[in-house]
Amino acid sequence: MKKCAACARESGDGRKYCRYHAKALEQLKSHYDSWVEAYGGISWQDYLQRLQKMEEETTGQWVREVIEAEMKKKEEV
């Protein structure tokens, strides 16, 4: 069984993230559009970097873990 890219939980069905981190990614993506509109265009990577710099209370643990995994993925490319 495949493991979540952000934790040790099983991700299941060939998914990248477990259900908790998948929900966090879904929330990140849904809020990204608002940031694009507010900033007059912002890249996904810049969005993640800005969120990463915010305090933990603002973003939450699962979101921060997804951001870290997504940033790591970008570094590997």
ZIPEBEL-V333272 format. One record per residue. SS is DSSP state (a for helix, b for strand, c for the rest). NEAR is the number of other C-alpha atoms within 10 Angstrom. D_LAST is the distance of its C-alpha to the last C-alpha in whole Angstrom. Layout:
# ZIPEBEL-V333272
{{SS;NEAR;D_LAST} {SS;NEAR;D_LAST}}
This chain:
# ZIPEBEL-V333272
{{c;9;24} {c;15;21} {b;16;20} {c;22;19} {c;21;15} {c;22;17} {c;16;21} {c;11;23} {c;16;24} {b;17;24} {c;21;22} {c;14;24} {c;9;24} {c;11;20} {c;14;19} {c;16;16} {c;24;19} {c;21;22} {a;15;25} {a;17;25} {a;24;21} {a;19;21} {a;15;24} {a;22;22} {a;20;19} {a;13;22} {a;12;24} {a;19;21} {a;12;20} {a;11;24} {a;12;25} {a;17;22} {a;13;24} {a;12;27} {a;15;25} {a;14;24} {a;10;27} {a;10;28} {a;9;26} {c;8;27} {c;12;23} {c;14;20} {c;11;16} {a;16;15} {a;13;13} {a;10;16} {a;18;18} {a;19;16} {a;14;17} {a;10;20} {a;17;21} {a;18;20} {a;10;22} {c;12;25} {c;10;27} {a;12;27} {a;7;30} {a;11;29} {a;17;25} {c;12;26} {a;13;25} {a;17;23} {a;25;21} {a;23;20} {a;19;19} {a;24;17} {a;24;16} {a;17;15} {a;17;13} {a;17;11} {a;15;10} {a;12;9} {a;11;7} {a;10;5} {a;8;6} {a;6;4} {c;5;0}}
